[in-house]
């Protein structure tokens, strides 16, 4: 069912690309109504327009809080053109139909990001705009509402194809987008209030996102996938793809896993991730040594993975990285020579992470019609609560090494064991139902690639050892210090075994399950 557009109301905060729409509105003799900055912009561009106050014969008031909240506006939008009673009331009041609404809202999110004054922020909560948009979307059978300038071209094509009219399918599609737009906007406002009040887990949790891109596929080629940005700063992720093929769901999953670890490192470091698990983590004053040490942990698993660096990649480092096949490389910056080396490989994805910041303090997991929300695990351990449970105690330097190992361990899928030498991982056992199996895998990998470094190494466990068998396996491999949460009913046996082997053991009291 096609509907002719005769009257349009335009009120936009973002006035870019407005001129090309106005050209076609004039072409099809559509009368314009507007107010404020939009009215001035339309007049400036040389188009006839009636100001809202003149149209309603009611001046705006309360510092602009009330201007479009008027029966003449809302009746014009909401009346059912097929309802005789509605039409009789419209004629009686001498109200005109408003057939088109082009509206976007006060820039609330930009205001929050750039201003700290709460009163100023509140004044940038749009009321009139969302009210009109919801009204127009409800009445989509008769009214078209556009809330996104990216839909201007589609709208223009509608006008051309239908000679100044629009079809029902297009209006319904735009209505759907409009309700999504208002819901997104309201959630931003609601979440801002929760942040202001320090409410992390409100009775009603609204999770909203803006689509960034359609991805190549999901975890598997037969699954569709898109990425959305969440929160107030949802225009970008802080990730700039420099070159390479389009990113997939798996690419992003590994990117975020690697970034989470990278952000936790206290100095120059490299993280290599494969299937959301680290295959190597290392910090070193020398960036190239940091990469080499990270790769040496498990060069087989690293193949086809992601390299994440919190430093500039130069020509020398680029040559070293290029010796191994990686799918994605993340770095603070790439110099020109490095880019030349990497960009010779057509499908290699390069991502600049210099503007990436960790913004949200919670994690979400979905299942069917429910979702779980929890705080992010930003804790490694509390120095004041550490228990040195063996006869031999660690030195201050060993404690730093142990902290590094535990920090790496908390990002490995449970059950997890990480063996490290100084500030580099040398063996990682991930995702096993049995902790002793994780110990075996970590030891086997270390023996395979870093056998010499096993002597006097450090092992970290994400949770306590239910039996001493895993600890026995680590001791036999050459581990001299074990850091773990403790809390098993068999802790005493583990401590006795450690003392007998003359190794050191630390209890943190902090578990790091990561499922």
Order of alpha helices (4+ residues) and beta strands (2+ residues): beta-beta-alpha-beta-alpha-beta-alpha-alpha-alpha-beta-alpha-alpha-alpha-beta-alpha-beta-alpha-beta-beta-beta-alpha-beta-beta-alpha-alpha-beta-beta-alpha-beta-beta-alpha-beta-beta-beta-beta-alpha-beta-beta-alpha-beta-alpha-beta-alpha-beta
